[in-house]
Amino acid sequence: MNPIGPNLRELWERLTAPPDTLMLELGAGGELLVAKLRAALALALLVLPLINIVTGEYTPTEGVAGVFGVILTVFASQILLALARHQRRYRWLPWLTTGYDVSMTTLVLILLAISSPPTGLNSMVVWAFYLFAIAMTALRNDGRLTFYAGLMAMLQYALLAVAVFALASTPEHLASPDYGTVRVSNVSQRLMLIAVMTAITMVVVYRMQRLVELSGTDGLTGLPNRTLLTHRLPSLLEELRNHGGSLSVSLIDLDYFRRINDELGNYAGDCAIRHAVDVLRANLQKDDWLIRLGGEEFVLLLPHPTGRAWEQLETLRRNLAAHPFVFEPGDTPIRLTFSAGIASWPQDGNDLSQLLRRADLRLRQAKLEGRNRVVVRET
């Protein structure tokens, strides 16, 4: 069995899968950063015609197309920047802007090729923006965008080359004193460079995804951790404010858990936590979200009002108690229970700290009343 095969397959599957919640949250910020870079680059392009004039390298063919492309780029970049400031409203925006970055480069090359075919295919300054467009997709943490940009760049540049070769009536039309002669080998090399740049950027995205995944995932249970909760909940509350809905935040703490660590050791405690998570996770619904805060403490987000959330927590509590933990075969089963407090948005708070504070007060009350219970109201 080839050991490289599974790694490449894993890389491909991960990169072509939709990014998880934290990736999307970070990608939203990345889209705004890309928009700012695009706007800055567009303004910087205004300097290029001046440089060509000062150095005496200005040509009418490249100048007209270049100026038109710069004006169009500056105008479009400002529109995309305005949209990126509200990126969460437009989930399609990264795909649109990635396609724009690649297609704008192709458009300028087409304008150059209309007047001078060699200029359109051999202008390194303009062609390099294919590579910039591919590289900027790394800021969005979505490997699908990188692949999309690379594939689009290769297809558009290849089609441009085919059109230039097909429309050239004589070999002289493919030669220029300033940009050399257009050859199939040169076009092929540039297509290969685009493919290499795409592959490198996809690997960078993969490494970024792994780092984000490790930072947002609990190593023991595989559950999301506090980092992911603090990144995700603000946007979740914003969606609820805009579109309506219910949310209950439940703070869960396993009862008398330190006894397991004291009597059986930390490894047994880790096994018990994994057992409890497996039981809880097996009874969660599609939109429920279980997070480990640390130790034996968890947060459960339920898209339900308080009454229904209490019913679900009660079901989870009974299921956990009905599935005792056995550390090793032959050991006495250990009955696990939990206490929980529930806070409801927006009645008990409008942000994460307020909701957790209220849920914690009710969790403490559950413990004071004897543990192994769920509290939704203080007495």
Contacts in CASP RR format, 6 or more apart in sequence:
PFRMAT RR
TARGET T0000
AUTHOR 0000-0000-0000
METHOD contacts of the structure
MODEL  1
MNPIGPNLRELWERLTAPPDTLMLELGAGGELLVAKLRAALALALLVLPL
INIVTGEYTPTEGVAGVFGVILTVFASQILLALARHQRRYRWLPWLTTGY
DVSMTTLVLILLAISSPPTGLNSMVVWAFYLFAIAMTALRNDGRLTFYAG
LMAMLQYALLAVAVFALASTPEHLASPDYGTVRVSNVSQRLMLIAVMTAI
TMVVVYRMQRLVELSGTDGLTGLPNRTLLTHRLPSLLEELRNHGGSLSVS
LIDLDYFRRINDELGNYAGDCAIRHAVDVLRANLQKDDWLIRLGGEEFVL
LLPHPTGRAWEQLETLRRNLAAHPFVFEPGDTPIRLTFSAGIASWPQDGN
DLSQLLRRADLRLRQAKLEGRNRVVVRET
11 202 0 8 1.000
11 203 0 8 1.000
11 206 0 8 1.000
14 206 0 8 1.000
14 209 0 8 1.000
15 143 0 8 1.000
15 144 0 8 1.000
15 146 0 8 1.000
15 147 0 8 1.000
15 202 0 8 1.000
15 205 0 8 1.000
15 206 0 8 1.000
15 209 0 8 1.000
16 143 0 8 1.000
16 144 0 8 1.000
16 147 0 8 1.000
18 142 0 8 1.000
18 144 0 8 1.000
19 27 0 8 1.000
19 141 0 8 1.000
19 142 0 8 1.000
19 143 0 8 1.000
19 209 0 8 1.000
20 213 0 8 1.000
21 224 0 8 1.000
21 228 0 8 1.000
21 231 0 8 1.000
21 232 0 8 1.000
22 212 0 8 1.000
22 213 0 8 1.000
22 216 0 8 1.000
22 227 0 8 1.000
22 228 0 8 1.000
22 231 0 8 1.000
22 232 0 8 1.000
23 141 0 8 1.000
23 142 0 8 1.000
23 209 0 8 1.000
23 212 0 8 1.000
24 141 0 8 1.000
25 231 0 8 1.000
25 232 0 8 1.000
25 235 0 8 1.000
26 141 0 8 1.000
26 212 0 8 1.000
26 231 0 8 1.000
27 94 0 8 1.000
27 139 0 8 1.000
27 140 0 8 1.000
27 141 0 8 1.000
27 142 0 8 1.000
28 87 0 8 1.000
28 88 0 8 1.000
28 235 0 8 1.000
29 87 0 8 1.000
30 139 0 8 1.000
30 140 0 8 1.000
30 141 0 8 1.000
31 84 0 8 1.000
31 87 0 8 1.000
31 93 0 8 1.000
31 94 0 8 1.000
31 97 0 8 1.000
31 139 0 8 1.000
31 140 0 8 1.000
32 84 0 8 1.000
32 85 0 8 1.000
32 87 0 8 1.000
33 139 0 8 1.000
34 84 0 8 1.000
34 97 0 8 1.000
34 136 0 8 1.000
34 139 0 8 1.000
34 140 0 8 1.000
35 77 0 8 1.000
35 80 0 8 1.000
35 81 0 8 1.000
35 83 0 8 1.000
35 84 0 8 1.000
35 85 0 8 1.000
35 97 0 8 1.000
36 81 0 8 1.000
37 136 0 8 1.000
38 77 0 8 1.000
38 80 0 8 1.000
38 81 0 8 1.000
38 97 0 8 1.000
38 101 0 8 1.000
38 136 0 8 1.000
39 74 0 8 1.000
39 77 0 8 1.000
39 78 0 8 1.000
39 80 0 8 1.000
39 81 0 8 1.000
41 77 0 8 1.000
41 132 0 8 1.000
42 70 0 8 1.000
42 73 0 8 1.000
42 74 0 8 1.000
42 76 0 8 1.000
42 77 0 8 1.000
43 74 0 8 1.000
45 69 0 8 1.000
45 70 0 8 1.000
45 73 0 8 1.000
45 74 0 8 1.000
46 70 0 8 1.000
46 74 0 8 1.000
48 66 0 8 1.000
48 70 0 8 1.000
48 125 0 8 1.000
49 58 0 8 1.000
49 63 0 8 1.000
49 66 0 8 1.000
49 67 0 8 1.000
49 70 0 8 1.000
52 58 0 8 1.000
52 59 0 8 1.000
52 62 0 8 1.000
52 63 0 8 1.000
59 178 0 8 1.000
61 112 0 8 1.000
61 115 0 8 1.000
61 116 0 8 1.000
61 119 0 8 1.000
62 112 0 8 1.000
62 116 0 8 1.000
62 119 0 8 1.000
62 123 0 8 1.000
64 111 0 8 1.000
64 115 0 8 1.000
65 108 0 8 1.000
65 111 0 8 1.000
65 112 0 8 1.000
65 114 0 8 1.000
65 115 0 8 1.000
66 108 0 8 1.000
66 111 0 8 1.000
66 112 0 8 1.000
68 111 0 8 1.000
69 104 0 8 1.000
69 107 0 8 1.000
69 108 0 8 1.000
69 111 0 8 1.000
72 104 0 8 1.000
72 107 0 8 1.000
73 104 0 8 1.000
76 100 0 8 1.000
76 104 0 8 1.000
80 93 0 8 1.000
80 97 0 8 1.000
80 100 0 8 1.000
83 90 0 8 1.000
83 93 0 8 1.000
84 93 0 8 1.000
84 97 0 8 1.000
87 93 0 8 1.000
87 94 0 8 1.000
88 235 0 8 1.000
88 238 0 8 1.000
90 96 0 8 1.000
94 140 0 8 1.000
94 142 0 8 1.000
94 145 0 8 1.000
95 145 0 8 1.000
95 148 0 8 1.000
98 133 0 8 1.000
98 137 0 8 1.000
98 145 0 8 1.000
98 148 0 8 1.000
98 149 0 8 1.000
98 152 0 8 1.000
99 133 0 8 1.000
99 148 0 8 1.000
99 149 0 8 1.000
99 152 0 8 1.000
101 129 0 8 1.000
101 132 0 8 1.000
101 133 0 8 1.000
101 136 0 8 1.000
101 149 0 8 1.000
102 130 0 8 1.000
102 133 0 8 1.000
102 149 0 8 1.000
102 150 0 8 1.000
102 152 0 8 1.000
102 153 0 8 1.000
102 156 0 8 1.000
103 152 0 8 1.000
103 156 0 8 1.000
104 129 0 8 1.000
105 126 0 8 1.000
105 127 0 8 1.000
105 129 0 8 1.000
105 130 0 8 1.000
105 133 0 8 1.000
105 153 0 8 1.000
106 153 0 8 1.000
106 156 0 8 1.000
106 157 0 8 1.000
106 160 0 8 1.000
108 126 0 8 1.000
108 129 0 8 1.000
109 120 0 8 1.000
109 121 0 8 1.000
109 123 0 8 1.000
109 126 0 8 1.000
109 127 0 8 1.000
109 157 0 8 1.000
109 160 0 8 1.000
110 120 0 8 1.000
110 160 0 8 1.000
112 119 0 8 1.000
112 120 0 8 1.000
112 123 0 8 1.000
112 126 0 8 1.000
113 119 0 8 1.000
113 120 0 8 1.000
113 121 0 8 1.000
113 160 0 8 1.000
113 163 0 8 1.000
113 164 0 8 1.000
116 176 0 8 1.000
116 179 0 8 1.000
117 164 0 8 1.000
117 167 0 8 1.000
117 168 0 8 1.000
117 173 0 8 1.000
117 174 0 8 1.000
117 182 0 8 1.000
118 174 0 8 1.000
118 175 0 8 1.000
118 176 0 8 1.000
118 178 0 8 1.000
118 179 0 8 1.000
118 180 0 8 1.000
118 181 0 8 1.000
118 182 0 8 1.000
119 176 0 8 1.000
119 178 0 8 1.000
119 179 0 8 1.000
120 126 0 8 1.000
120 160 0 8 1.000
120 164 0 8 1.000
120 179 0 8 1.000
121 160 0 8 1.000
121 161 0 8 1.000
121 164 0 8 1.000
121 182 0 8 1.000
121 186 0 8 1.000
121 187 0 8 1.000
122 176 0 8 1.000
122 179 0 8 1.000
122 180 0 8 1.000
122 182 0 8 1.000
122 186 0 8 1.000
123 179 0 8 1.000
127 157 0 8 1.000
127 190 0 8 1.000
130 150 0 8 1.000
130 153 0 8 1.000
130 157 0 8 1.000
130 194 0 8 1.000
130 197 0 8 1.000
131 193 0 8 1.000
131 194 0 8 1.000
131 197 0 8 1.000
133 149 0 8 1.000
133 153 0 8 1.000
134 146 0 8 1.000
134 149 0 8 1.000
134 150 0 8 1.000
134 153 0 8 1.000
134 194 0 8 1.000
134 197 0 8 1.000
134 198 0 8 1.000
134 201 0 8 1.000
135 197 0 8 1.000
135 201 0 8 1.000
137 143 0 8 1.000
137 145 0 8 1.000
137 146 0 8 1.000
137 148 0 8 1.000
137 149 0 8 1.000
137 201 0 8 1.000
137 205 0 8 1.000
138 146 0 8 1.000
138 201 0 8 1.000
138 204 0 8 1.000
138 205 0 8 1.000
138 208 0 8 1.000
141 205 0 8 1.000
141 208 0 8 1.000
141 209 0 8 1.000
141 212 0 8 1.000
142 205 0 8 1.000
143 202 0 8 1.000
143 205 0 8 1.000
143 206 0 8 1.000
143 209 0 8 1.000
146 198 0 8 1.000
146 201 0 8 1.000
146 202 0 8 1.000
146 205 0 8 1.000
147 198 0 8 1.000
147 202 0 8 1.000
149 198 0 8 1.000
150 194 0 8 1.000
150 195 0 8 1.000
150 197 0 8 1.000
150 198 0 8 1.000
151 198 0 8 1.000
153 194 0 8 1.000
153 198 0 8 1.000
154 191 0 8 1.000
154 194 0 8 1.000
154 195 0 8 1.000
154 198 0 8 1.000
157 187 0 8 1.000
157 190 0 8 1.000
157 191 0 8 1.000
157 194 0 8 1.000
158 187 0 8 1.000
158 191 0 8 1.000
161 182 0 8 1.000
161 187 0 8 1.000
164 174 0 8 1.000
164 182 0 8 1.000
165 174 0 8 1.000
165 182 0 8 1.000
165 184 0 8 1.000
168 174 0 8 1.000
174 181 0 8 1.000
174 182 0 8 1.000
175 181 0 8 1.000
175 182 0 8 1.000
215 227 0 8 1.000
216 224 0 8 1.000
216 225 0 8 1.000
216 227 0 8 1.000
216 228 0 8 1.000
217 223 0 8 1.000
217 224 0 8 1.000
217 225 0 8 1.000
217 228 0 8 1.000
218 224 0 8 1.000
218 225 0 8 1.000
218 292 0 8 1.000
218 294 0 8 1.000
220 270 0 8 1.000
220 273 0 8 1.000
220 274 0 8 1.000
220 292 0 8 1.000
221 273 0 8 1.000
221 274 0 8 1.000
221 277 0 8 1.000
221 292 0 8 1.000
222 292 0 8 1.000
223 277 0 8 1.000
223 290 0 8 1.000
223 291 0 8 1.000
223 292 0 8 1.000
223 298 0 8 1.000
224 232 0 8 1.000
224 289 0 8 1.000
224 290 0 8 1.000
224 291 0 8 1.000
224 292 0 8 1.000
225 291 0 8 1.000
225 292 0 8 1.000
225 293 0 8 1.000
225 294 0 8 1.000
226 291 0 8 1.000
226 293 0 8 1.000
226 294 0 8 1.000
228 291 0 8 1.000
229 291 0 8 1.000
229 293 0 8 1.000
229 299 0 8 1.000
229 352 0 8 1.000
230 352 0 8 1.000
233 301 0 8 1.000
233 351 0 8 1.000
233 352 0 8 1.000
234 351 0 8 1.000
234 352 0 8 1.000
236 247 0 8 1.000
236 301 0 8 1.000
237 247 0 8 1.000
237 345 0 8 1.000
237 350 0 8 1.000
237 351 0 8 1.000
240 246 0 8 1.000
240 247 0 8 1.000
240 345 0 8 1.000
245 303 0 8 1.000
246 303 0 8 1.000
246 304 0 8 1.000
246 305 0 8 1.000
246 344 0 8 1.000
246 345 0 8 1.000
247 301 0 8 1.000
247 302 0 8 1.000
247 303 0 8 1.000
247 344 0 8 1.000
247 345 0 8 1.000
248 301 0 8 1.000
248 302 0 8 1.000
248 304 0 8 1.000
248 305 0 8 1.000
248 306 0 8 1.000
248 308 0 8 1.000
248 309 0 8 1.000
248 342 0 8 1.000
248 343 0 8 1.000
248 344 0 8 1.000
248 345 0 8 1.000
249 299 0 8 1.000
249 300 0 8 1.000
249 301 0 8 1.000
249 342 0 8 1.000
249 343 0 8 1.000
249 344 0 8 1.000
249 345 0 8 1.000
249 352 0 8 1.000
249 355 0 8 1.000
249 356 0 8 1.000
249 359 0 8 1.000
250 299 0 8 1.000
250 300 0 8 1.000
250 301 0 8 1.000
250 302 0 8 1.000
250 309 0 8 1.000
250 313 0 8 1.000
250 340 0 8 1.000
250 341 0 8 1.000
250 342 0 8 1.000
250 343 0 8 1.000
250 359 0 8 1.000
250 374 0 8 1.000
251 297 0 8 1.000
251 298 0 8 1.000
251 299 0 8 1.000
251 340 0 8 1.000
251 341 0 8 1.000
251 342 0 8 1.000
251 343 0 8 1.000
251 356 0 8 1.000
251 359 0 8 1.000
251 360 0 8 1.000
251 362 0 8 1.000
251 363 0 8 1.000
252 297 0 8 1.000
252 298 0 8 1.000
252 299 0 8 1.000
252 300 0 8 1.000
252 313 0 8 1.000
252 338 0 8 1.000
252 339 0 8 1.000
252 340 0 8 1.000
252 341 0 8 1.000
252 363 0 8 1.000
253 296 0 8 1.000
253 297 0 8 1.000
253 298 0 8 1.000
253 338 0 8 1.000
253 339 0 8 1.000
253 340 0 8 1.000
253 363 0 8 1.000
253 367 0 8 1.000
254 272 0 8 1.000
254 273 0 8 1.000
254 276 0 8 1.000
254 296 0 8 1.000
254 336 0 8 1.000
254 337 0 8 1.000
254 338 0 8 1.000
255 336 0 8 1.000
255 337 0 8 1.000
255 338 0 8 1.000
255 339 0 8 1.000
255 367 0 8 1.000
255 371 0 8 1.000
255 372 0 8 1.000
256 371 0 8 1.000
257 269 0 8 1.000
257 272 0 8 1.000
257 295 0 8 1.000
257 296 0 8 1.000
260 268 0 8 1.000
260 269 0 8 1.000
260 272 0 8 1.000
260 325 0 8 1.000
260 334 0 8 1.000
261 268 0 8 1.000
261 269 0 8 1.000
264 327 0 8 1.000
268 327 0 8 1.000
271 325 0 8 1.000
271 327 0 8 1.000
272 325 0 8 1.000
272 327 0 8 1.000
272 334 0 8 1.000
272 336 0 8 1.000
273 295 0 8 1.000
273 296 0 8 1.000
275 323 0 8 1.000
275 325 0 8 1.000
275 336 0 8 1.000
276 296 0 8 1.000
276 320 0 8 1.000
276 325 0 8 1.000
276 336 0 8 1.000
276 338 0 8 1.000
277 290 0 8 1.000
277 292 0 8 1.000
277 298 0 8 1.000
279 319 0 8 1.000
279 320 0 8 1.000
279 323 0 8 1.000
280 290 0 8 1.000
280 298 0 8 1.000
280 300 0 8 1.000
280 316 0 8 1.000
280 319 0 8 1.000
280 320 0 8 1.000
281 290 0 8 1.000
282 319 0 8 1.000
283 315 0 8 1.000
283 316 0 8 1.000
283 319 0 8 1.000
284 290 0 8 1.000
284 300 0 8 1.000
284 316 0 8 1.000
285 312 0 8 1.000
287 303 0 8 1.000
288 300 0 8 1.000
288 301 0 8 1.000
288 302 0 8 1.000
288 303 0 8 1.000
288 312 0 8 1.000
289 300 0 8 1.000
289 301 0 8 1.000
290 298 0 8 1.000
290 299 0 8 1.000
290 300 0 8 1.000
291 298 0 8 1.000
291 299 0 8 1.000
291 300 0 8 1.000
291 301 0 8 1.000
292 298 0 8 1.000
293 299 0 8 1.000
299 356 0 8 1.000
299 359 0 8 1.000
300 313 0 8 1.000
300 316 0 8 1.000
300 340 0 8 1.000
302 308 0 8 1.000
302 309 0 8 1.000
302 312 0 8 1.000
304 312 0 8 1.000
305 344 0 8 1.000
306 342 0 8 1.000
306 344 0 8 1.000
306 347 0 8 1.000
306 376 0 8 1.000
307 376 0 8 1.000
309 342 0 8 1.000
309 344 0 8 1.000
309 376 0 8 1.000
310 342 0 8 1.000
310 374 0 8 1.000
310 376 0 8 1.000
313 340 0 8 1.000
313 342 0 8 1.000
313 374 0 8 1.000
314 374 0 8 1.000
317 337 0 8 1.000
317 338 0 8 1.000
317 340 0 8 1.000
317 372 0 8 1.000
317 373 0 8 1.000
317 374 0 8 1.000
320 336 0 8 1.000
320 337 0 8 1.000
320 338 0 8 1.000
321 335 0 8 1.000
321 336 0 8 1.000
321 337 0 8 1.000
321 372 0 8 1.000
323 336 0 8 1.000
324 333 0 8 1.000
324 334 0 8 1.000
324 335 0 8 1.000
324 336 0 8 1.000
325 333 0 8 1.000
325 334 0 8 1.000
325 335 0 8 1.000
325 336 0 8 1.000
326 333 0 8 1.000
326 334 0 8 1.000
327 334 0 8 1.000
337 371 0 8 1.000
337 372 0 8 1.000
338 372 0 8 1.000
339 363 0 8 1.000
339 366 0 8 1.000
339 367 0 8 1.000
339 370 0 8 1.000
339 371 0 8 1.000
339 372 0 8 1.000
339 373 0 8 1.000
339 374 0 8 1.000
339 375 0 8 1.000
340 362 0 8 1.000
340 363 0 8 1.000
340 366 0 8 1.000
340 373 0 8 1.000
340 374 0 8 1.000
340 375 0 8 1.000
341 359 0 8 1.000
341 360 0 8 1.000
341 362 0 8 1.000
341 363 0 8 1.000
341 365 0 8 1.000
341 366 0 8 1.000
341 374 0 8 1.000
341 375 0 8 1.000
341 376 0 8 1.000
342 359 0 8 1.000
342 362 0 8 1.000
342 374 0 8 1.000
342 375 0 8 1.000
342 376 0 8 1.000
343 349 0 8 1.000
343 354 0 8 1.000
343 355 0 8 1.000
343 356 0 8 1.000
343 358 0 8 1.000
343 359 0 8 1.000
343 362 0 8 1.000
344 376 0 8 1.000
345 355 0 8 1.000
348 354 0 8 1.000
348 355 0 8 1.000
348 358 0 8 1.000
348 359 0 8 1.000
349 355 0 8 1.000
349 358 0 8 1.000
361 378 0 8 1.000
362 375 0 8 1.000
362 376 0 8 1.000
362 377 0 8 1.000
362 378 0 8 1.000
363 375 0 8 1.000
365 375 0 8 1.000
365 378 0 8 1.000
365 379 0 8 1.000
366 373 0 8 1.000
366 374 0 8 1.000
366 375 0 8 1.000
369 375 0 8 1.000
END
